[in-house]
Amino acid sequence: MRVYEVQAHPKASRIAVELRDGVYHVYVRSAPEQGKATEEVRKVFAEFLGVPRKRLRCRSGESSRRKIFELSD
């Protein structure tokens, strides 16, 4: 099992993933309401890692910009 620290950037003008200082910055277009941005972050980050979305779980930070994602084996 791997753990990733992710900084979400909702309502961005682009969709991208950048690694800076050990933190993945994920830019998504969704607004941070009712979990939409978190779900889009999960989708974009899973695509970036090249894994199915169901293997990636938000362990903490559902309603925060700072999130911890867990990749199951």
PQR file of N, CA, C, O and H, with PARSE charges and radii, in Angstrom:
ATOM      1  N   MET A   1       0.851  -1.175   0.000 -0.4000 1.5000
ATOM      2  CA  MET A   1       0.000   0.000   0.000 -0.0000 2.0000
ATOM      3  C   MET A   1       0.897   1.239   0.000  0.5500 1.7000
ATOM      4  O   MET A   1       1.840   1.336   0.785 -0.5500 1.4000
ATOM      5  N   ARG A   2       0.591   2.176  -0.887 -0.4000 1.5000
ATOM      6  CA  ARG A   2       1.335   3.432  -0.965 -0.0000 2.0000
ATOM      7  C   ARG A   2       0.428   4.581  -0.556  0.5500 1.7000
ATOM      8  O   ARG A   2      -0.783   4.541  -0.773 -0.5500 1.4000
ATOM      9  H   ARG A   2      -0.175   2.096  -1.525  0.4000 1.0000
ATOM     10  N   VAL A   3       1.027   5.599   0.036 -0.4000 1.5000
ATOM     11  CA  VAL A   3       0.284   6.771   0.492 -0.0000 2.0000
ATOM     12  C   VAL A   3       0.851   7.998  -0.214  0.5500 1.7000
ATOM     13  O   VAL A   3       2.066   8.162  -0.325 -0.5500 1.4000
ATOM     14  H   VAL A   3       2.011   5.631   0.212  0.4000 1.0000
ATOM     15  N   TYR A   4      -0.046   8.853  -0.688 -0.4000 1.5000
ATOM     16  CA  TYR A   4       0.348  10.059  -1.408 -0.0000 2.0000
ATOM     17  C   TYR A   4      -0.278  11.284  -0.756  0.5500 1.7000
ATOM     18  O   TYR A   4      -1.449  11.261  -0.378 -0.5500 1.4000
ATOM     19  H   TYR A   4      -1.033   8.720  -0.598  0.4000 1.0000
ATOM     20  N   GLU A   5       0.492  12.338  -0.627 -0.4000 1.5000
ATOM     21  CA  GLU A   5      -0.029  13.610  -0.142 -0.0000 2.0000
ATOM     22  C   GLU A   5      -0.370  14.448  -1.369  0.5500 1.7000
ATOM     23  O   GLU A   5       0.462  14.639  -2.256 -0.5500 1.4000
ATOM     24  H   GLU A   5       1.444  12.356  -0.934  0.4000 1.0000
ATOM     25  N   VAL A   6      -1.606  14.945  -1.409 -0.4000 1.5000
ATOM     26  CA  VAL A   6      -2.112  15.661  -2.579 -0.0000 2.0000
ATOM     27  C   VAL A   6      -2.663  17.016  -2.147  0.5500 1.7000
ATOM     28  O   VAL A   6      -3.390  17.121  -1.159 -0.5500 1.4000
ATOM     29  H   VAL A   6      -2.282  14.790  -0.688  0.4000 1.0000
ATOM     30  N   GLN A   7      -2.309  18.037  -2.895 -0.4000 1.5000
ATOM     31  CA  GLN A   7      -2.879  19.372  -2.712 -0.0000 2.0000
ATOM     32  C   GLN A   7      -3.831  19.604  -3.869  0.5500 1.7000
ATOM     33  O   GLN A   7      -3.407  19.643  -5.024 -0.5500 1.4000
ATOM     34  H   GLN A   7      -1.719  17.952  -3.698  0.4000 1.0000
ATOM     35  N   ALA A   8      -5.107  19.759  -3.575 -0.4000 1.5000
ATOM     36  CA  ALA A   8      -6.120  19.961  -4.612 -0.0000 2.0000
ATOM     37  C   ALA A   8      -6.223  21.443  -4.974  0.5500 1.7000
ATOM     38  O   ALA A   8      -6.134  22.317  -4.111 -0.5500 1.4000
ATOM     39  H   ALA A   8      -5.452  19.727  -2.637  0.4000 1.0000
ATOM     40  N   HIS A   9      -6.410  21.699  -6.247 -0.4000 1.5000
ATOM     41  CA  HIS A   9      -6.615  23.057  -6.750 -0.0000 2.0000
ATOM     42  C   HIS A   9      -7.911  23.057  -7.558  0.5500 1.7000
ATOM     43  O   HIS A   9      -7.880  22.924  -8.781 -0.5500 1.4000
ATOM     44  H   HIS A   9      -6.482  20.989  -6.947  0.4000 1.0000
ATOM     45  N   PRO A  10      -9.060  23.205  -6.873 -0.5600 1.5000
ATOM     46  CA  PRO A  10     -10.340  23.204  -7.593  0.2800 2.0000
ATOM     47  C   PRO A  10     -10.548  24.506  -8.370  0.5500 1.7000
ATOM     48  O   PRO A  10      -9.895  25.517  -8.111 -0.5500 1.4000
ATOM     49  N   LYS A  11     -11.460  24.453  -9.316 -0.4000 1.5000
ATOM     50  CA  LYS A  11     -11.825  25.600 -10.148 -0.0000 2.0000
ATOM     51  C   LYS A  11     -10.614  26.163 -10.897  0.5500 1.7000
ATOM     52  O   LYS A  11     -10.509  27.371 -11.109 -0.5500 1.4000
ATOM     53  H   LYS A  11     -11.990  23.632  -9.527  0.4000 1.0000
ATOM     54  N   ALA A  12      -9.709  25.278 -11.289 -0.4000 1.5000
ATOM     55  CA  ALA A  12      -8.523  25.695 -12.042 -0.0000 2.0000
ATOM     56  C   ALA A  12      -8.886  25.836 -13.519  0.5500 1.7000
ATOM     57  O   ALA A  12      -9.901  25.308 -13.975 -0.5500 1.4000
ATOM     58  H   ALA A  12      -9.794  24.297 -11.116  0.4000 1.0000
ATOM     59  N   SER A  13      -8.063  26.538 -14.239 -0.4000 1.5000
ATOM     60  CA  SER A  13      -8.311  26.715 -15.671 -0.0000 2.0000
ATOM     61  C   SER A  13      -7.767  25.552 -16.493  0.5500 1.7000
ATOM     62  O   SER A  13      -7.968  25.493 -17.706 -0.5500 1.4000
ATOM     63  H   SER A  13      -7.239  26.967 -13.868  0.4000 1.0000
ATOM     64  N   ARG A  14      -7.074  24.624 -15.826 -0.4000 1.5000
ATOM     65  CA  ARG A  14      -6.485  23.477 -16.522 -0.0000 2.0000
ATOM     66  C   ARG A  14      -6.598  22.228 -15.672  0.5500 1.7000
ATOM     67  O   ARG A  14      -6.882  22.296 -14.477 -0.5500 1.4000
ATOM     68  H   ARG A  14      -6.911  24.672 -14.840  0.4000 1.0000
ATOM     69  N   ILE A  15      -6.373  21.098 -16.299 -0.4000 1.5000
ATOM     70  CA  ILE A  15      -6.316  19.826 -15.583 -0.0000 2.0000
ATOM     71  C   ILE A  15      -4.874  19.352 -15.683  0.5500 1.7000
ATOM     72  O   ILE A  15      -4.362  19.114 -16.777 -0.5500 1.4000
ATOM     73  H   ILE A  15      -6.141  21.043 -17.270  0.4000 1.0000
ATOM     74  N   ALA A  16      -4.225  19.217 -14.531 -0.4000 1.5000
ATOM     75  CA  ALA A  16      -2.810  18.845 -14.533 -0.0000 2.0000
ATOM     76  C   ALA A  16      -2.420  18.263 -13.185  0.5500 1.7000
ATOM     77  O   ALA A  16      -3.114  18.437 -12.184 -0.5500 1.4000
ATOM     78  H   ALA A  16      -4.641  19.411 -13.642  0.4000 1.0000
ATOM     79  N   VAL A  17      -1.275  17.556 -13.189 -0.4000 1.5000
ATOM     80  CA  VAL A  17      -0.687  17.026 -11.963 -0.0000 2.0000
ATOM     81  C   VAL A  17       0.781  17.429 -11.963  0.5500 1.7000
ATOM     82  O   VAL A  17       1.494  17.210 -12.943 -0.5500 1.4000
ATOM     83  H   VAL A  17      -0.711  17.414 -14.002  0.4000 1.0000
ATOM     84  N   GLU A  18       1.224  18.015 -10.863 -0.4000 1.5000
ATOM     85  CA  GLU A  18       2.621  18.414 -10.712 -0.0000 2.0000
ATOM     86  C   GLU A  18       3.139  17.901  -9.375  0.5500 1.7000
ATOM     87  O   GLU A  18       2.401  17.857  -8.391 -0.5500 1.4000
ATOM     88  H   GLU A  18       0.645  18.193 -10.067  0.4000 1.0000
ATOM     89  N   LEU A  19       4.394  17.521  -9.344 -0.4000 1.5000
ATOM     90  CA  LEU A  19       5.040  17.083  -8.107 -0.0000 2.0000
ATOM     91  C   LEU A  19       6.009  18.170  -7.675  0.5500 1.7000
ATOM     92  O   LEU A  19       6.951  18.505  -8.393 -0.5500 1.4000
ATOM     93  H   LEU A  19       4.994  17.557 -10.143  0.4000 1.0000
ATOM     94  N   ARG A  20       5.760  18.725  -6.470 -0.4000 1.5000
ATOM     95  CA  ARG A  20       6.643  19.748  -5.910 -0.0000 2.0000
ATOM     96  C   ARG A  20       6.895  19.440  -4.446  0.5500 1.7000
ATOM     97  O   ARG A  20       5.951  19.315  -3.666 -0.5500 1.4000
ATOM     98  H   ARG A  20       4.995  18.453  -5.886  0.4000 1.0000
ATOM     99  N   ASP A  21       8.137  19.317  -4.071 -0.4000 1.5000
ATOM    100  CA  ASP A  21       8.535  19.077  -2.684 -0.0000 2.0000
ATOM    101  C   ASP A  21       7.826  17.880  -2.064  0.5500 1.7000
ATOM    102  O   ASP A  21       7.443  17.920  -0.894 -0.5500 1.4000
ATOM    103  H   ASP A  21       8.904  19.418  -4.705  0.4000 1.0000
ATOM    104  N   GLY A  22       7.652  16.827  -2.835 -0.4000 1.5000
ATOM    105  CA  GLY A  22       7.049  15.604  -2.329 -0.0000 2.0000
ATOM    106  C   GLY A  22       5.531  15.620  -2.241  0.5500 1.7000
ATOM    107  O   GLY A  22       4.926  14.655  -1.774 -0.5500 1.4000
ATOM    108  H   GLY A  22       7.963  16.795  -3.785  0.4000 1.0000
ATOM    109  N   VAL A  23       4.909  16.710  -2.688 -0.4000 1.5000
ATOM    110  CA  VAL A  23       3.450  16.838  -2.664 -0.0000 2.0000
ATOM    111  C   VAL A  23       2.949  16.919  -4.105  0.5500 1.7000
ATOM    112  O   VAL A  23       3.475  17.684  -4.913 -0.5500 1.4000
ATOM    113  H   VAL A  23       5.400  17.493  -3.068  0.4000 1.0000
ATOM    114  N   TYR A  24       1.932  16.128  -4.413 -0.4000 1.5000
ATOM    115  CA  TYR A  24       1.323  16.163  -5.740 -0.0000 2.0000
ATOM    116  C   TYR A  24       0.268  17.260  -5.765  0.5500 1.7000
ATOM    117  O   TYR A  24      -0.642  17.265  -4.936 -0.5500 1.4000
ATOM    118  H   TYR A  24       1.505  15.506  -3.757  0.4000 1.0000
ATOM    119  N   HIS A  25       0.382  18.177  -6.699 -0.4000 1.5000
ATOM    120  CA  HIS A  25      -0.593  19.250  -6.873 -0.0000 2.0000
ATOM    121  C   HIS A  25      -1.472  18.864  -8.051  0.5500 1.7000
ATOM    122  O   HIS A  25      -0.998  18.719  -9.178 -0.5500 1.4000
ATOM    123  H   HIS A  25       1.122  18.173  -7.373  0.4000 1.0000
ATOM    124  N   VAL A  26      -2.763  18.701  -7.771 -0.4000 1.5000
ATOM    125  CA  VAL A  26      -3.707  18.253  -8.796 -0.0000 2.0000
ATOM    126  C   VAL A  26      -4.680  19.395  -9.089  0.5500 1.7000
ATOM    127  O   VAL A  26      -5.414  19.849  -8.210 -0.5500 1.4000
ATOM    128  H   VAL A  26      -3.147  18.819  -6.856  0.4000 1.0000
ATOM    129  N   TYR A  27      -4.668  19.842 -10.328 -0.4000 1.5000
ATOM    130  CA  TYR A  27      -5.527  20.938 -10.771 -0.0000 2.0000
ATOM    131  C   TYR A  27      -6.740  20.355 -11.494  0.5500 1.7000
ATOM    132  O   TYR A  27      -6.601  19.574 -12.435 -0.5500 1.4000
ATOM    133  H   TYR A  27      -4.072  19.474 -11.042  0.4000 1.0000
ATOM    134  N   VAL A  28      -7.926  20.746 -11.041 -0.4000 1.5000
ATOM    135  CA  VAL A  28      -9.164  20.259 -11.647 -0.0000 2.0000
ATOM    136  C   VAL A  28     -10.119  21.430 -11.872  0.5500 1.7000
ATOM    137  O   VAL A  28      -9.968  22.494 -11.270 -0.5500 1.4000
ATOM    138  H   VAL A  28      -8.039  21.380 -10.277  0.4000 1.0000
ATOM    139  N   ARG A  29     -11.081  21.223 -12.728 -0.4000 1.5000
ATOM    140  CA  ARG A  29     -12.037  22.280 -13.062 -0.0000 2.0000
ATOM    141  C   ARG A  29     -13.258  22.310 -12.148  0.5500 1.7000
ATOM    142  O   ARG A  29     -13.929  23.338 -12.054 -0.5500 1.4000
ATOM    143  H   ARG A  29     -11.203  20.359 -13.217  0.4000 1.0000
ATOM    144  N   SER A  30     -13.551  21.217 -11.482 -0.4000 1.5000
ATOM    145  CA  SER A  30     -14.756  21.143 -10.640 -0.0000 2.0000
ATOM    146  C   SER A  30     -14.681  22.105  -9.462  0.5500 1.7000
ATOM    147  O   SER A  30     -13.608  22.426  -8.950 -0.5500 1.4000
ATOM    148  H   SER A  30     -13.006  20.382 -11.558  0.4000 1.0000
ATOM    149  N   ALA A  31     -15.868  22.552  -9.053 -0.4000 1.5000
ATOM    150  CA  ALA A  31     -15.974  23.394  -7.864 -0.0000 2.0000
ATOM    151  C   ALA A  31     -15.954  22.508  -6.617  0.5500 1.7000
ATOM    152  O   ALA A  31     -16.387  21.356  -6.664 -0.5500 1.4000
ATOM    153  H   ALA A  31     -16.740  22.291  -9.469  0.4000 1.0000
ATOM    154  N   PRO A  32     -15.455  23.042  -5.510 -0.5600 1.5000
ATOM    155  CA  PRO A  32     -15.386  22.249  -4.284  0.2800 2.0000
ATOM    156  C   PRO A  32     -16.729  22.193  -3.550  0.5500 1.7000
ATOM    157  O   PRO A  32     -16.860  22.709  -2.439 -0.5500 1.4000
ATOM    158  N   GLU A  33     -17.703  21.577  -4.167 -0.4000 1.5000
ATOM    159  CA  GLU A  33     -19.012  21.449  -3.534 -0.0000 2.0000
ATOM    160  C   GLU A  33     -19.512  20.017  -3.679  0.5500 1.7000
ATOM    161  O   GLU A  33     -19.432  19.417  -4.751 -0.5500 1.4000
ATOM    162  H   GLU A  33     -17.597  21.158  -5.068  0.4000 1.0000
ATOM    163  N   GLN A  34     -20.021  19.492  -2.592 -0.4000 1.5000
ATOM    164  CA  GLN A  34     -20.624  18.151  -2.536 -0.0000 2.0000
ATOM    165  C   GLN A  34     -19.690  17.058  -3.046  0.5500 1.7000
ATOM    166  O   GLN A  34     -20.143  16.088  -3.654 -0.5500 1.4000
ATOM    167  H   GLN A  34     -20.086  19.979  -1.721  0.4000 1.0000
ATOM    168  N   GLY A  35     -18.382  17.211  -2.798 -0.4000 1.5000
ATOM    169  CA  GLY A  35     -17.423  16.175  -3.144 -0.0000 2.0000
ATOM    170  C   GLY A  35     -17.056  16.072  -4.613  0.5500 1.7000
ATOM    171  O   GLY A  35     -16.330  15.159  -5.006 -0.5500 1.4000
ATOM    172  H   GLY A  35     -18.015  17.999  -2.304  0.4000 1.0000
ATOM    173  N   LYS A  36     -17.549  16.998  -5.431 -0.4000 1.5000
ATOM    174  CA  LYS A  36     -17.273  16.924  -6.874 -0.0000 2.0000
ATOM    175  C   LYS A  36     -15.790  17.102  -7.182  0.5500 1.7000
ATOM    176  O   LYS A  36     -15.229  16.370  -7.998 -0.5500 1.4000
ATOM    177  H   LYS A  36     -18.139  17.739  -5.111  0.4000 1.0000
ATOM    178  N   ALA A  37     -15.155  18.079  -6.526 -0.4000 1.5000
ATOM    179  CA  ALA A  37     -13.732  18.314  -6.790 -0.0000 2.0000
ATOM    180  C   ALA A  37     -12.893  17.141  -6.292  0.5500 1.7000
ATOM    181  O   ALA A  37     -11.945  16.734  -6.965 -0.5500 1.4000
ATOM    182  H   ALA A  37     -15.611  18.673  -5.864  0.4000 1.0000
ATOM    183  N   THR A  38     -13.220  16.598  -5.141 -0.4000 1.5000
ATOM    184  CA  THR A  38     -12.469  15.455  -4.614 -0.0000 2.0000
ATOM    185  C   THR A  38     -12.560  14.265  -5.556  0.5500 1.7000
ATOM    186  O   THR A  38     -11.564  13.580  -5.788 -0.5500 1.4000
ATOM    187  H   THR A  38     -13.989  16.928  -4.594  0.4000 1.0000
ATOM    188  N   GLU A  39     -13.721  14.021  -6.089 -0.4000 1.5000
ATOM    189  CA  GLU A  39     -13.888  12.895  -7.011 -0.0000 2.0000
ATOM    190  C   GLU A  39     -13.114  13.129  -8.313  0.5500 1.7000
ATOM    191  O   GLU A  39     -12.532  12.198  -8.870 -0.5500 1.4000
ATOM    192  H   GLU A  39     -14.530  14.578  -5.901  0.4000 1.0000
ATOM    193  N   GLU A  40     -13.112  14.373  -8.791 -0.4000 1.5000
ATOM    194  CA  GLU A  40     -12.341  14.663  -9.999 -0.0000 2.0000
ATOM    195  C   GLU A  40     -10.836  14.563  -9.720  0.5500 1.7000
ATOM    196  O   GLU A  40     -10.081  14.085 -10.566 -0.5500 1.4000
ATOM    197  H   GLU A  40     -13.585  15.129  -8.339  0.4000 1.0000
ATOM    198  N   VAL A  41     -10.403  15.007  -8.546 -0.4000 1.5000
ATOM    199  CA  VAL A  41      -8.996  14.869  -8.160 -0.0000 2.0000
ATOM    200  C   VAL A  41      -8.623  13.388  -8.149  0.5500 1.7000
ATOM    201  O   VAL A  41      -7.573  13.008  -8.666 -0.5500 1.4000
ATOM    202  H   VAL A  41     -11.016  15.395  -7.858  0.4000 1.0000
ATOM    203  N   ARG A  42      -9.467  12.568  -7.571 -0.4000 1.5000
ATOM    204  CA  ARG A  42      -9.221  11.117  -7.522 -0.0000 2.0000
ATOM    205  C   ARG A  42      -9.095  10.538  -8.929  0.5500 1.7000
ATOM    206  O   ARG A  42      -8.200   9.738  -9.199 -0.5500 1.4000
ATOM    207  H   ARG A  42     -10.320  12.877  -7.151  0.4000 1.0000
ATOM    208  N   LYS A  43      -9.993  10.945  -9.823 -0.4000 1.5000
ATOM    209  CA  LYS A  43      -9.984  10.452 -11.207 -0.0000 2.0000
ATOM    210  C   LYS A  43      -8.711  10.874 -11.934  0.5500 1.7000
ATOM    211  O   LYS A  43      -8.048  10.046 -12.558 -0.5500 1.4000
ATOM    212  H   LYS A  43     -10.721  11.595  -9.604  0.4000 1.0000
ATOM    213  N   VAL A  44      -8.371  12.155 -11.855 -0.4000 1.5000
ATOM    214  CA  VAL A  44      -7.196  12.683 -12.549 -0.0000 2.0000
ATOM    215  C   VAL A  44      -5.912  12.074 -11.979  0.5500 1.7000
ATOM    216  O   VAL A  44      -5.003  11.725 -12.732 -0.5500 1.4000
ATOM    217  H   VAL A  44      -8.910  12.827 -11.348  0.4000 1.0000
ATOM    218  N   PHE A  45      -5.838  11.948 -10.661 -0.4000 1.5000
ATOM    219  CA  PHE A  45      -4.640  11.395 -10.032 -0.0000 2.0000
ATOM    220  C   PHE A  45      -4.481   9.912 -10.361  0.5500 1.7000
ATOM    221  O   PHE A  45      -3.361   9.450 -10.579 -0.5500 1.4000
ATOM    222  H   PHE A  45      -6.576  12.232 -10.049  0.4000 1.0000
ATOM    223  N   ALA A  46      -5.575   9.164 -10.401 -0.4000 1.5000
ATOM    224  CA  ALA A  46      -5.516   7.743 -10.776 -0.0000 2.0000
ATOM    225  C   ALA A  46      -5.027   7.597 -12.211  0.5500 1.7000
ATOM    226  O   ALA A  46      -4.215   6.718 -12.497 -0.5500 1.4000
ATOM    227  H   ALA A  46      -6.485   9.540 -10.224  0.4000 1.0000
ATOM    228  N   GLU A  47      -5.505   8.441 -13.112 -0.4000 1.5000
ATOM    229  CA  GLU A  47      -5.032   8.413 -14.500 -0.0000 2.0000
ATOM    230  C   GLU A  47      -3.545   8.732 -14.566  0.5500 1.7000
ATOM    231  O   GLU A  47      -2.805   8.105 -15.324 -0.5500 1.4000
ATOM    232  H   GLU A  47      -6.165   9.156 -12.880  0.4000 1.0000
ATOM    233  N   PHE A  48      -3.107   9.707 -13.773 -0.4000 1.5000
ATOM    234  CA  PHE A  48      -1.696  10.081 -13.727 -0.0000 2.0000
ATOM    235  C   PHE A  48      -0.833   8.907 -13.260  0.5500 1.7000
ATOM    236  O   PHE A  48       0.247   8.673 -13.803 -0.5500 1.4000
ATOM    237  H   PHE A  48      -3.708  10.216 -13.157  0.4000 1.0000
ATOM    238  N   LEU A  49      -1.310   8.171 -12.256 -0.4000 1.5000
ATOM    239  CA  LEU A  49      -0.573   7.025 -11.728 -0.0000 2.0000
ATOM    240  C   LEU A  49      -0.706   5.799 -12.621  0.5500 1.7000
ATOM    241  O   LEU A  49       0.080   4.858 -12.506 -0.5500 1.4000
ATOM    242  H   LEU A  49      -2.187   8.361 -11.815  0.4000 1.0000
ATOM    243  N   GLY A  50      -1.693   5.802 -13.508 -0.4000 1.5000
ATOM    244  CA  GLY A  50      -1.917   4.667 -14.396 -0.0000 2.0000
ATOM    245  C   GLY A  50      -2.557   3.484 -13.700  0.5500 1.7000
ATOM    246  O   GLY A  50      -2.258   2.330 -14.006 -0.5500 1.4000
ATOM    247  H   GLY A  50      -2.332   6.566 -13.602  0.4000 1.0000
ATOM    248  N   VAL A  51      -3.445   3.783 -12.756 -0.4000 1.5000
ATOM    249  CA  VAL A  51      -4.137   2.728 -12.002 -0.0000 2.0000
ATOM    250  C   VAL A  51      -5.645   2.945 -12.097  0.5500 1.7000
ATOM    251  O   VAL A  51      -6.091   4.062 -12.361 -0.5500 1.4000
ATOM    252  H   VAL A  51      -3.687   4.721 -12.507  0.4000 1.0000
ATOM    253  N   PRO A  52      -6.443   1.881 -11.883 -0.5600 1.5000
ATOM    254  CA  PRO A  52      -7.894   2.054 -11.848  0.2800 2.0000
ATOM    255  C   PRO A  52      -8.306   2.944 -10.662  0.5500 1.7000
ATOM    256  O   PRO A  52      -7.702   2.885  -9.591 -0.5500 1.4000
ATOM    257  N   ARG A  53      -9.316   3.744 -10.866 -0.4000 1.5000
ATOM    258  CA  ARG A  53      -9.797   4.670  -9.838 -0.0000 2.0000
ATOM    259  C   ARG A  53     -10.199   3.952  -8.555  0.5500 1.7000
ATOM    260  O   ARG A  53     -10.024   4.497  -7.466 -0.5500 1.4000
ATOM    261  H   ARG A  53      -9.807   3.792 -11.736  0.4000 1.0000
ATOM    262  N   LYS A  54     -10.736   2.731  -8.665 -0.4000 1.5000
ATOM    263  CA  LYS A  54     -11.216   2.017  -7.475 -0.0000 2.0000
ATOM    264  C   LYS A  54     -10.076   1.620  -6.535  0.5500 1.7000
ATOM    265  O   LYS A  54     -10.321   1.314  -5.368 -0.5500 1.4000
ATOM    266  H   LYS A  54     -10.878   2.287  -9.550  0.4000 1.0000
ATOM    267  N   ARG A  55      -8.828   1.619  -7.032 -0.4000 1.5000
ATOM    268  CA  ARG A  55      -7.689   1.283  -6.177 -0.0000 2.0000
ATOM    269  C   ARG A  55      -7.196   2.477  -5.367  0.5500 1.7000
ATOM    270  O   ARG A  55      -6.378   2.315  -4.462 -0.5500 1.4000
ATOM    271  H   ARG A  55      -8.629   1.868  -7.980  0.4000 1.0000
ATOM    272  N   LEU A  56      -7.683   3.668  -5.682 -0.4000 1.5000
ATOM    273  CA  LEU A  56      -7.251   4.894  -5.023 -0.0000 2.0000
ATOM    274  C   LEU A  56      -8.354   5.372  -4.084  0.5500 1.7000
ATOM    275  O   LEU A  56      -9.488   5.601  -4.504 -0.5500 1.4000
ATOM    276  H   LEU A  56      -8.347   3.800  -6.418  0.4000 1.0000
ATOM    277  N   ARG A  57      -8.004   5.520  -2.807 -0.4000 1.5000
ATOM    278  CA  ARG A  57      -8.989   5.907  -1.793 -0.0000 2.0000
ATOM    279  C   ARG A  57      -8.505   7.144  -1.055  0.5500 1.7000
ATOM    280  O   ARG A  57      -7.328   7.244  -0.708 -0.5500 1.4000
ATOM    281  H   ARG A  57      -7.083   5.334  -2.466  0.4000 1.0000
ATOM    282  N   CYS A  58      -9.412   8.087  -0.815 -0.4000 1.5000
ATOM    283  CA  CYS A  58      -9.087   9.284  -0.052 -0.0000 2.0000
ATOM    284  C   CYS A  58      -9.160   8.919   1.428  0.5500 1.7000
ATOM    285  O   CYS A  58     -10.245   8.747   1.983 -0.5500 1.4000
ATOM    286  H   CYS A  58     -10.368   8.005  -1.098  0.4000 1.0000
ATOM    287  N   ARG A  59      -7.996   8.805   2.056 -0.4000 1.5000
ATOM    288  CA  ARG A  59      -7.933   8.393   3.456 -0.0000 2.0000
ATOM    289  C   ARG A  59      -8.270   9.535   4.409  0.5500 1.7000
ATOM    290  O   ARG A  59      -8.872   9.317   5.460 -0.5500 1.4000
ATOM    291  H   ARG A  59      -7.114   8.945   1.605  0.4000 1.0000
ATOM    292  N   SER A  60      -7.881  10.748   4.039 -0.4000 1.5000
ATOM    293  CA  SER A  60      -8.248  11.910   4.851 -0.0000 2.0000
ATOM    294  C   SER A  60      -8.267  13.151   3.976  0.5500 1.7000
ATOM    295  O   SER A  60      -7.612  13.209   2.936 -0.5500 1.4000
ATOM    296  H   SER A  60      -7.391  10.925   3.186  0.4000 1.0000
ATOM    297  N   GLY A  61      -9.033  14.149   4.421 -0.4000 1.5000
ATOM    298  CA  GLY A  61      -9.106  15.407   3.699 -0.0000 2.0000
ATOM    299  C   GLY A  61     -10.213  15.507   2.685  0.5500 1.7000
ATOM    300  O   GLY A  61     -10.106  16.275   1.729 -0.5500 1.4000
ATOM    301  H   GLY A  61      -9.565  14.102   5.266  0.4000 1.0000
ATOM    302  N   GLU A  62     -11.290  14.742   2.871 -0.4000 1.5000
ATOM    303  CA  GLU A  62     -12.421  14.781   1.929 -0.0000 2.0000
ATOM    304  C   GLU A  62     -12.893  16.212   1.664  0.5500 1.7000
ATOM    305  O   GLU A  62     -13.213  16.554   0.525 -0.5500 1.4000
ATOM    306  H   GLU A  62     -11.377  14.118   3.647  0.4000 1.0000
ATOM    307  N   SER A  63     -12.938  17.040   2.690 -0.4000 1.5000
ATOM    308  CA  SER A  63     -13.449  18.399   2.522 -0.0000 2.0000
ATOM    309  C   SER A  63     -12.348  19.446   2.664  0.5500 1.7000
ATOM    310  O   SER A  63     -12.632  20.608   2.954 -0.5500 1.4000
ATOM    311  H   SER A  63     -12.678  16.763   3.614  0.4000 1.0000
ATOM    312  N   SER A  64     -11.118  19.049   2.466 -0.4000 1.5000
ATOM    313  CA  SER A  64      -9.971  19.937   2.574 -0.0000 2.0000
ATOM    314  C   SER A  64      -9.203  19.948   1.259  0.5500 1.7000
ATOM    315  O   SER A  64      -9.340  19.029   0.452 -0.5500 1.4000
ATOM    316  H   SER A  64     -10.888  18.105   2.231  0.4000 1.0000
ATOM    317  N   ARG A  65      -8.406  20.969   1.043 -0.4000 1.5000
ATOM    318  CA  ARG A  65      -7.574  20.986  -0.158 -0.0000 2.0000
ATOM    319  C   ARG A  65      -6.384  20.045  -0.008  0.5500 1.7000
ATOM    320  O   ARG A  65      -5.860  19.542  -1.002 -0.5500 1.4000
ATOM    321  H   ARG A  65      -8.295  21.715   1.699  0.4000 1.0000
ATOM    322  N   ARG A  66      -5.961  19.809   1.218 -0.4000 1.5000
ATOM    323  CA  ARG A  66      -4.851  18.895   1.496 -0.0000 2.0000
ATOM    324  C   ARG A  66      -5.437  17.518   1.757  0.5500 1.7000
ATOM    325  O   ARG A  66      -6.207  17.336   2.699 -0.5500 1.4000
ATOM    326  H   ARG A  66      -6.387  20.218   2.025  0.4000 1.0000
ATOM    327  N   LYS A  67      -5.076  16.551   0.929 -0.4000 1.5000
ATOM    328  CA  LYS A  67      -5.668  15.219   1.013 -0.0000 2.0000
ATOM    329  C   LYS A  67      -4.575  14.154   1.107  0.5500 1.7000
ATOM    330  O   LYS A  67      -3.447  14.357   0.657 -0.5500 1.4000
ATOM    331  H   LYS A  67      -4.449  16.698   0.164  0.4000 1.0000
ATOM    332  N   ILE A  68      -4.929  13.037   1.689 -0.4000 1.5000
ATOM    333  CA  ILE A  68      -4.057  11.869   1.725 -0.0000 2.0000
ATOM    334  C   ILE A  68      -4.768  10.765   0.966  0.5500 1.7000
ATOM    335  O   ILE A  68      -5.856  10.333   1.347 -0.5500 1.4000
ATOM    336  H   ILE A  68      -5.845  12.872   2.054  0.4000 1.0000
ATOM    337  N   PHE A  69      -4.141  10.310  -0.113 -0.4000 1.5000
ATOM    338  CA  PHE A  69      -4.693   9.211  -0.899 -0.0000 2.0000
ATOM    339  C   PHE A  69      -3.891   7.945  -0.647  0.5500 1.7000
ATOM    340  O   PHE A  69      -2.673   7.976  -0.473 -0.5500 1.4000
ATOM    341  H   PHE A  69      -3.257  10.661  -0.423  0.4000 1.0000
ATOM    342  N   GLU A  70      -4.601   6.847  -0.633 -0.4000 1.5000
ATOM    343  CA  GLU A  70      -4.002   5.528  -0.378 -0.0000 2.0000
ATOM    344  C   GLU A  70      -4.242   4.664  -1.612  0.5500 1.7000
ATOM    345  O   GLU A  70      -5.367   4.551  -2.099 -0.5500 1.4000
ATOM    346  H   GLU A  70      -5.590   6.821  -0.774  0.4000 1.0000
ATOM    347  N   LEU A  71      -3.171   4.061  -2.104 -0.4000 1.5000
ATOM    348  CA  LEU A  71      -3.247   3.178  -3.264 -0.0000 2.0000
ATOM    349  C   LEU A  71      -3.152   1.737  -2.768  0.5500 1.7000
ATOM    350  O   LEU A  71      -2.122   1.317  -2.242 -0.5500 1.4000
ATOM    351  H   LEU A  71      -2.257   4.154  -1.708  0.4000 1.0000
ATOM    352  N   SER A  72      -4.229   0.995  -2.941 -0.4000 1.5000
ATOM    353  CA  SER A  72      -4.240  -0.398  -2.489 -0.0000 2.0000
ATOM    354  C   SER A  72      -3.602  -1.301  -3.527  0.5500 1.7000
ATOM    355  O   SER A  72      -3.595  -0.989  -4.718 -0.5500 1.4000
ATOM    356  H   SER A  72      -5.066   1.337  -3.369  0.4000 1.0000
ATOM    357  N   ASP A  73      -3.069  -2.418  -3.070 -0.4000 1.5000
ATOM    358  CA  ASP A  73      -2.412  -3.390  -3.959 -0.0000 2.0000
ATOM    359  C   ASP A  73      -3.397  -4.320  -4.605  0.5500 1.7000
ATOM    360  O   ASP A  73      -3.006  -5.194  -5.379 -0.5500 1.4000
ATOM    361  H   ASP A  73      -3.075  -2.672  -2.102  0.4000 1.0000
TER
END
